[in-house]
Amino acid sequence: MNLRALLLLPLLGLAAAQTTATQTTTPQNVPPQGTVLPAPVLLETPAVPEPVTVPAATLPARLDNVSAVLSAPRSVKGKVPLTLTLKSNRAAAVKLEVPRDNEQNCVTAPTVRVLKVGSREVVYPKPGQEPRLCAQDLRSDTVAAKGQVQYTRDLDLPAGEYMVEGWLTGFADGLRVKVPAQPVRVTVKSN
C-alpha cells in the first residue's frame, strides 16, 4: 500500500461518519465529526539481505608423488593420437575420478590445449565455441602403488605445427586435483 492511500484512509472514515450522521447512534469506532485523526505512522524496516556464504572457487591441488607424461608422434597425417601417462611414486594406491569435460568434446582425459607454433593462437578448444552438454559421469581408475595408468584420445587438427599442452583434472584423495605434463610439439601433415 502506498503512502497516499494510507493518508486518505482516515478521510474515508470521516466521509463514512458524515453519511451516517443522519442515524441516531454513532458507531463507537468512528470519532465525532471535526476530530483530527493522527496520521498513521509508517514503520519502515530496512531491507537487509541475509549474508550468503558462497564457497570460494577452489583451485585444483597438485597431486603429490604423481607425475604425468604427454606423448604424441612428432609428425602425423590425419588425427593426432595423444597418450597421457600418470606415474605414481606413492606407497599406497590412489583412486582417481575423472569427469567428462564440456569444452573438450566430452572426453574425460587428457584435457588439452593446442597452440599454433610461433604464436599464442589457441586452435583447440576453439575460442568462442559453445561448450557441449555432456553426461556427468566419472571415470574411475586406481593407480597402484608405484604404478601407472594411461588415458588416450585423438585430436583432429588441420595441417600445421602445434604445441599440445596436456593435463589430468579430476578428483583424488577427496580433493580436486590437476596433474600437468610437459607440452609436446606435433607436426600435422596434409593428406
DOLUMLUM-656110 format. One record per residue: residue in three letters; x, y, z negated of N, C-alpha, C in turn. Coordinates in steps of 0.1 Angstrom, whole numbers, padded with zeros to 4 digits, always signed. Atoms other than C-alpha are relative to their C-alpha. Example, Ala and Ser with C-alpha at 12.3 -4.5 7.8 and 13.67 -1.06 7.14 Angstrom:
<atoms>
ALA+0009-0012+0000+0123-0045-0078+0009+0012+0000;SER-0009-0011+0000+0137-0011-0071-0008+0011-0008;
</atoms>
This chain:
<atoms>
MET+0009-0012+0000+0000+0000+0000+0009+0012+0000;ASN-0009-0012-0001+0015+0034+0009-0004+0010-0011;LEU+0002-0010+0011+0017+0064-0014-0013+0008+0002;ARG+0012-0008-0002-0011+0084+0003-0013-0008-0004;ALA+0012+0008+0004-0036+0055-0002-0001+0000-0015;LEU+0000+0000+0015-0026+0054-0039-0005+0013-0006;LEU+0004-0013+0005-0031+0091-0043-0015+0003+0002;LEU+0014-0002-0004-0065+0090-0026-0009-0009-0008;LEU+0008+0010+0008-0077+0061-0048-0008+0007-0011;PRO+0008-0006+0011-0087+0083-0078-0011+0009+0006;LEU+0010-0009-0006-0106+0107-0055-0012-0008+0005;LEU+0011+0009-0003-0126+0078-0042-0009-0003-0012;GLY+0007+0003+0012-0136+0071-0077-0009+0012-0004;LEU+0008-0012+0002-0148+0107-0081-0011+0001+0009;ALA+0011-0001-0009-0168+0106-0050-0011-0010-0003;ALA+0009+0010+0004-0184+0074-0062-0008+0005-0012;ALA+0007-0005+0012-0192+0091-0095-0010+0011+0004;GLN+0010-0011-0004-0209+0121-0077-0012-0006+0006;THR+0011+0006-0007-0231+0098-0057-0009-0007-0011;THR+0008+0007+0010-0242+0080-0089-0004+0010-0011;ALA+0004-0010+0010-0248+0113-0108-0015+0001-0001;THR+0015+0000+0001-0285+0110-0100-0005-0010-0009;GLN+0004+0011+0009-0286+0079-0121+0000+0006-0015;THR+0001-0006+0014-0294+0085-0158+0012-0005-0008;THR-0011+0005+0008-0265+0064-0171+0013+0000+0009;THR-0013+0000-0007-0228+0068-0161+0007-0012-0004;PRO-0008+0012+0004-0207+0037-0160+0011+0004-0009;GLN-0010-0003+0010-0181+0035-0187+0014+0003+0007;ASN-0014-0002-0006-0151+0033-0163+0001+0012+0009;VAL+0000-0012-0008-0160+0065-0144+0001+0012-0009;PRO-0001-0012+0008-0147+0097-0160-0011+0010+0004;PRO+0009-0011-0003-0170+0127-0163+0005+0009+0012;GLN-0003-0008-0011-0172+0150-0133+0009+0012-0004;GLY-0009-0011+0003-0144+0175-0131+0013-0003-0008;THR-0012+0004+0007-0119+0155-0150+0011-0003+0009;VAL-0012+0002-0009-0084+0155-0135+0006-0013-0005;LEU-0006+0013+0003-0071+0120-0134+0015+0001+0002;PRO-0014+0000-0002-0034+0114-0138+0004-0008+0013;ALA-0004+0007-0012-0016+0103-0106+0006-0013-0004;PRO-0006+0013+0003-0006+0067-0105+0015+0001+0000;VAL-0015+0000+0000+0030+0061-0114+0005-0012+0008;LEU-0005+0011-0008+0048+0041-0088+0013-0005-0006;LEU-0013+0006+0006+0074+0018-0103+0007-0008+0012;GLU-0008+0006-0011+0099+0010-0076+0011-0008-0006;THR-0012+0008+0004+0122-0018-0083+0009-0001+0012;PRO-0009+0001-0011+0152-0016-0061+0002-0014+0005;ALA-0002+0014-0005+0156-0045-0038+0014-0003+0000;VAL-0014+0004+0001+0188-0061-0048+0001-0014+0005;PRO-0002+0014-0005+0198-0090-0027+0008-0009-0010;GLU-0008+0009+0009+0209-0120-0047+0013-0004+0007;PRO-0013+0003-0006+0245-0128-0042+0000-0014+0006;VAL+0000+0013-0007+0250-0157-0017+0015-0004+0000;THR-0013+0005-0001+0280-0178-0021+0002-0008+0013;VAL-0003+0007-0013+0293-0188+0013+0014-0006-0001;PRO-0013+0006+0001+0321-0213+0013+0010+0006+0010;ALA-0010-0006-0009+0352-0199+0028+0004-0011+0010;ALA-0004+0009-0011+0362-0214+0061+0014-0006-0004;THR-0013+0006+0004+0389-0239+0051+0008-0004+0013;LEU-0009+0003-0010+0418-0242+0074+0004-0015-0002;PRO-0004+0014+0001+0428-0278+0082+0014+0000-0008;ALA-0013+0002+0007+0456-0290+0059+0009-0009+0008;ARG-0009+0010-0007+0487-0308+0071-0001-0013-0008;LEU+0001+0013+0006+0486-0345+0065+0015-0004-0003;ASP-0013+0003+0004+0518-0352+0046+0004-0014+0004;ASN-0006+0013-0004+0541-0380+0058-0007-0007+0012;VAL+0006+0005-0012+0521-0384+0090+0004+0009+0012;SER-0005-0008-0012+0536-0372+0124-0008-0004+0012;ALA+0007+0003-0013+0522-0370+0159+0010+0002+0011;VAL-0008-0002-0012+0539-0375+0193-0010-0001+0011;LEU+0008+0000-0012+0521-0365+0225+0009-0004+0012;SER-0008+0005-0012+0532-0383+0257-0009+0000+0012;ALA+0007-0001-0013+0523-0379+0293+0011-0002+0011;PRO-0011+0001-0010+0541-0387+0326+0004+0014+0004;ARG-0005-0013-0003+0563-0359+0337-0006+0005+0013;SER+0005-0004-0013+0549-0359+0372-0011-0010+0004;VAL+0011+0009-0002+0515-0373+0383-0009+0005+0012;LYS+0010-0003-0010+0490-0374+0412-0014-0004-0006;GLY+0014+0003+0005+0453-0373+0401-0001+0004-0015;LYS+0002-0002+0014+0443-0375+0365+0012-0002-0009;VAL-0012+0001+0009+0468-0369+0337-0003-0009-0012;PRO+0002+0008+0012+0469-0397+0311+0008+0005-0011;LEU-0006-0005+0012+0476-0385+0276-0001-0010-0011;THR+0001+0009+0011+0485-0405+0246+0006+0008-0012;LEU-0005-0006+0013+0488-0391+0210+0002-0012-0009;THR-0004+0011+0009+0506-0415+0187+0002+0006-0014;LEU-0002-0004+0014+0502-0409+0149+0009-0011-0007;LYS-0009+0009+0007+0530-0424+0128+0000+0003-0015;SER+0000-0003+0014+0527-0428+0091+0012-0005-0007;ASN-0011+0004+0009+0556-0429+0066-0005-0001-0014;ARG+0006+0001+0013+0532-0433+0037+0002-0015-0005;ALA+0000+0013+0006+0534-0462+0013-0013-0007+0000;ALA+0014+0005-0001+0496-0467+0015-0006+0003+0013;ALA+0008-0003-0013+0472-0469+0044-0008+0013-0001;VAL+0008-0013-0001+0454-0437+0055-0012-0003+0008;LYS+0012+0001-0008+0418-0437+0066-0003+0013+0007;LEU+0003-0012-0008+0411-0412+0094-0014-0001+0005;GLU+0013-0001-0007+0377-0400+0106+0002+0012+0009;VAL-0003-0010-0011+0379-0381+0139-0014+0003+0007;PRO+0012-0003-0007+0348-0362+0152+0002+0003+0015;ARG+0000-0005-0014+0339-0355+0188+0001+0015+0000;ASP-0002-0015-0001+0348-0320+0199-0009+0005+0012;ASN+0010-0006-0010+0321-0300+0217+0008+0008+0011;GLU-0008-0008-0010+0348-0279+0235+0010-0009+0008;GLN-0010+0010-0006+0368-0310+0246-0007-0011+0008;ASN+0008+0010-0008+0341-0327+0267-0004-0012-0008;CYS+0005+0010+0010+0330-0347+0236+0010-0011-0002;VAL-0011+0009+0003+0364-0365+0233+0003+0001-0015;THR-0004+0000+0014+0374-0375+0198+0015+0005-0002;ALA-0014-0004+0002+0412-0372+0201+0008-0005+0013;PRO-0006-0012+0006+0436-0359+0211-0007+0013+0004;THR+0004-0013-0003+0425-0323+0210+0011+0006+0008;VAL-0011-0006-0008+0444-0304+0237-0003+0014+0005;ARG+0001-0013-0007+0451-0270+0252+0010+0000+0011;VAL-0009+0000-0011+0466-0267+0286+0003+0014+0005;LEU-0004-0014-0005+0486-0236+0297+0007-0002+0013;LYS-0008+0000-0012+0499-0228+0331+0014+0005-0003;VAL-0014-0004+0002+0537-0227+0331+0003+0014+0006;GLY-0003-0013-0004+0551-0192+0333-0010+0011-0004;SER+0010-0009+0005+0521-0176+0318-0007-0005-0012;ARG+0008+0004+0012+0498-0178+0288-0014-0003+0004;GLU+0014+0003-0005+0468-0186+0310-0004-0014-0004;VAL+0006+0013+0005+0447-0213+0294-0009-0006+0011;VAL+0008+0006-0011+0433-0237+0320-0009-0011-0006;TYR+0009+0009+0006+0418-0262+0296+0001+0001-0015;PRO+0013-0001-0005+0395-0259+0278-0003+0013+0007;LYS+0002-0012-0008+0382-0234+0303-0006+0011-0008;PRO+0005-0011+0008+0378-0200+0288-0014+0005+0004;GLY+0014-0005-0003+0342-0188+0285-0010-0011+0004;GLN+0009+0011-0004+0328-0222+0293-0008-0004-0013;GLU+0009+0004+0011+0298-0232+0272+0004-0014-0006;PRO-0003+0013+0005+0306-0260+0248-0012-0010+0002;ARG+0010+0011-0002+0288-0293+0253-0006-0004-0014;LEU+0006+0006+0012+0264-0308+0228+0003-0015-0001;CYS-0005+0014+0001+0280-0340+0216-0007-0007-0012;ALA+0004+0008+0011+0269-0368+0193+0009+0003-0012;GLN-0008-0004+0011+0281-0360+0158+0005-0013-0008;ASP-0005+0012+0007+0295-0395+0151+0015+0002-0002;LEU-0014-0001+0003+0330-0400+0137+0007-0013+0004;ARG-0008+0012-0003+0356-0424+0150+0009-0003-0012;SER-0007+0003+0012+0371-0442+0120+0012-0009+0004;ASP-0012+0008-0002+0407-0456+0121+0007+0000-0013;THR-0008+0001+0012+0430-0468+0094+0015-0001+0005;VAL-0014+0001-0003+0467-0461+0098+0007-0008-0011;ALA-0007+0009+0010+0486-0489+0080+0012+0007-0006;ALA-0012-0005+0006+0514-0481+0056+0011-0002+0009;LYS-0011+0000-0009+0544-0473+0077-0004-0004+0014;GLY+0005+0005-0013+0522-0480+0107-0004+0012+0010;GLN+0003-0010-0010+0508-0461+0137-0014-0003+0006;VAL+0012+0001-0008+0476-0455+0157+0001+0009+0012;GLN-0001-0008-0012+0471-0442+0192-0014+0004+0005;TYR+0012-0006-0006+0445-0420+0209+0004+0003+0014;THR-0003-0003-0014+0443-0417+0247-0012+0007+0006;ARG+0010-0007-0009+0424-0396+0272+0006+0004+0013;ASP-0004-0005-0013+0426-0384+0308-0004+0014+0002;LEU+0003-0014-0004+0427-0348+0320+0000+0001+0015;ASP+0001-0003-0014+0416-0337+0354+0004+0014+0003;LEU-0006-0013-0002+0438-0308+0364+0003+0002+0015;PRO-0004-0003-0013+0444-0290+0397+0015-0001+0001;ALA-0015+0000-0002+0479-0292+0413+0006+0012-0007;GLY-0007-0010+0007+0504-0272+0393+0009-0005-0011;GLU-0009+0003+0011+0529-0270+0364-0007+0004-0013;TYR+0007-0003+0012+0514-0272+0329+0008-0004-0012;MET-0004+0003+0014+0523-0272+0292-0012-0005-0007;VAL+0011+0006+0007+0500-0295+0273+0003-0001-0015;GLU-0001+0000+0015+0496-0289+0236-0010-0010-0005;GLY+0010+0010+0005+0480-0317+0216+0001-0002-0015;TRP+0000+0002+0014+0470-0325+0181-0012-0008-0004;LEU+0012+0007+0005+0446-0345+0160-0006+0008-0011;THR+0008-0007+0011+0419-0328+0139-0010-0010-0004;GLY+0009+0009+0006+0398-0348+0116+0000+0000-0015;PHE+0001+0000+0015+0394-0359+0080+0008-0012-0005;ALA-0008+0011+0006+0418-0379+0058+0001+0004-0015;ASP-0001-0002+0015+0420-0382+0020-0010+0010-0005;GLY+0010-0009+0004+0388-0362+0017+0002+0014+0004;LEU-0003-0013-0004+0403-0332+0034-0001+0001+0015;ARG-0001-0003-0015+0400-0316+0069+0015+0001+0003;VAL-0014+0000-0002+0434-0322+0084+0003+0003+0015;LYS-0005-0002-0013+0454-0313+0115+0014-0005+0001;VAL-0013+0005-0002+0484-0332+0128+0005+0004+0014;PRO-0005-0004-0013+0502-0313+0156+0011-0008+0006;ALA-0011+0006-0007+0525-0327+0182+0007+0010+0008;GLN-0007-0009-0008+0552-0311+0203-0007+0000+0014;PRO+0006+0000-0013+0539-0299+0237+0008-0008+0010;VAL-0007+0007-0011+0548-0318+0269-0003+0008+0013;ARG+0001-0007-0013+0554-0304+0304-0005-0011+0010;VAL+0006+0009-0010+0534-0320+0332-0001+0007+0014;THR+0002-0005-0014+0535-0315+0370-0011-0008+0006;VAL+0011+0007-0007+0503-0324+0388+0002+0003+0015;LYS-0002-0002-0015+0509-0330+0425-0014-0002+0007;SER+0012+0002-0008+0482-0327+0451-0001-0014+0007;ASN+0001+0013-0006+0468-0359+0465+0002-0001+0015;
</atoms>
